[in-house]
Amino acid sequence: MNENSTASTLRRHEKYDRLIAAAKKLEPIATAVAHPCDETSLKGALEAGNMLAKNLTFLSHADAAGIVLGARVPIILTSRADHVRTRLASCAVAALYRHSQMAKQPIRA
């Protein structure tokens, strides 16, 4: 790694640190969901979940996996921007979930 790329990486991390410090100063978002619910009542919770997922992915370099539940079979949910590793993780989670459906036993970690 050369000196310019190291300096660029440090500046990028400093930006994230400043952003997170500013976010910590904000008041928490209070959300409550009552059924039947509409789009407005879910908006805060969805935004908070989206921010958490992006922070885990970009700051912590965490991998994610997404499936949609409720159908007869799990539906793999990925983004065009997802890495191959994320797509494979989604396939693995879907396969584990389907196997547990067929065996009628819960998934164990």
Residue pairs with C-beta under 8 A, 6 or more apart in sequence:
16 59
20 59
29 44
29 47
29 48
30 44
31 41
31 44
31 45
31 48
32 41
33 41
33 42
33 45
34 41
53 64
56 62
56 64
57 64
63 85
63 86
63 89
64 82
64 86
64 89
65 86
65 89
65 90
65 92
65 93
66 76
66 77
66 78
66 90
66 93
67 74
67 75
67 76
67 77
67 90
67 93
67 94
67 97
68 74
68 75
68 77
69 97
73 98
74 93
74 94
74 97
74 98
75 94
76 87
76 90
76 91
76 94
77 90
78 86
78 87
78 90
82 90
96 107
97 107
100 106
100 107
